[in-house]
Amino acid sequence: MTDARTHPAFLWIFLIVLAPIGAAVIVTALLLFGVPPRVVFAPGWAVKSFLEVWGFHVANRVAVASTVGFWWAVIAALGLAWERRRWRR
């Protein structure tokens, strides 16, 4: 039987709603606190450079979206690791 804390819907809400919002907040906070944009968007620029090596000419928004996607993946991985750790106890 699942209680309120282990219901799978909460994990999906975390992954689909909270993690993307958290990623956007992290990027915004880093910029707000004075981290240079070149550092903040480094994961996205790496993806953009990789795509340009393969002949795709993409806009800067791809770098921004890739950066937010990177932070989403980090938050999602941490959340899934937390759930797995909690499930084993």
N, C-alpha and C positions, 0 to 999 in steps of 0.2 A: 504494500500500500504506500502511496506517495503522499507526503505531507506538503504543506505550502512551500517549504524551502527547497524541496527536491523535485518539484514539478518541472517537467521538461520545457514547458512554455516559458518559464522564467529565463532559461538559458537562451532560447531563441529571441526573446525580447532583448536580452543583453547583447546578443550578437548582431541583431538587425537594427536596433534603435539606439541603445546606449553606447556601444563601442564606436559607431561612426560619429556620434555627437562628441564623444570624448576625444576622438582623433582631431576633429575640427577645433575643439577647445585647446588642445595641446599645441597645435600649430599657431593658433591665434595668440596664446599666452607666450610662446617662445618669441614671437615677433614683438609682442607688447613689452616684454622684459628686455629687449634690446639685443637679442641674438641676431647676428647678421643673416639676412635672407639667404645668402649663399650657403650657409650652414644648415638653416632650417629646411631648405628645399633640396639638400644634397641627394637624398634617396630618389626624388623625382627627376632630378637632372641626370642621375645615373641611368634611369630607365629611358629618358628621352635620348641620351647619347647612344645607348644600346640600340634603340630603334633607328636612329639616324645612321649608325654603322651599317645596318641592314637595308638602307635605302629608303626608309620611310621618313618623310618630312612632316613632323608633327608640331602642333602649336604648343605654346608655353603652358596652356591649361592641362596638357597631358602630364607635365612635370608636377603641377600643383595637385592634380587628382592622384597621381602616383604617390606623392608624399603623404596625403591623407590616407590613401589605401595602405601604405606602409605602417603608419601609426595605428590604423584599424587592425591590421594583422598582429601587431605587437600586443595591443590591448586584448584582442580575441585569444591569442595564445596564452597570455597570462590568466585570463578568465577560465579557459579550458583546463589549464594546469591546476588552477585553484579548485575547480570542480572535481578533477580527478583525485587530487590530494584529499579533498574532503570526503569523497566517495569511498576511498580506501580505509578511512578511519572507522 
